[in-house]
Amino acid sequence: MSICYQKDHSLDLNEELNIQTLTDKMTLLRNSGFKPIYITFMGGEFTILEKSIEYIDIINRYYPFSQKSLTTNGSASFEYYDNLKMHGVNHRT
């Protein structure tokens, strides 16, 4: 699944993805019949986003059975990564 600022061009590159925009995009994808097996959070540094766990929770509501992973530079705390696991992110690279 790819929601990319550059590819989509519907968001300002300097603007963080907001909850409503993510919810709208997830609704659109689900209604189109899209059923991802694997979802990877990447691009920029996802772990520094203030609402990163909220983003994961929203995606989990739409796609609870998809595997989730995160590509990161590893700058977050161990507690953050433990929290990711509790919210369904099973892999990190």
C-alpha positions, 0 to 999 in steps of 0.5 A: 500500500502506498500513500505517498506525498510525491505520488499523490500530489494532494498534500503539501510536502511540508505538511504532516498527514492528518487524521481526516485525510488518512481516514478518507484515503483508507475509506476510499481504498477499502471501498474500492475492494483493496485488501493488502496483505502487508503494509509498510510504514516508511518515508521520512522518519515515521517514529518522530510523528506525533500521531504515528500510533494513531495512524497505525490504529486507524489503519488497523481498523480498516485492515486488521488482518494485514501484516504491518512493518516499519522502515526506520533509522532506529532513533526511537526509544525501546518503549516506542518499539514495544508500543508499536508491537502492541499496536500490531507492527510486527516487523522493523527494518 
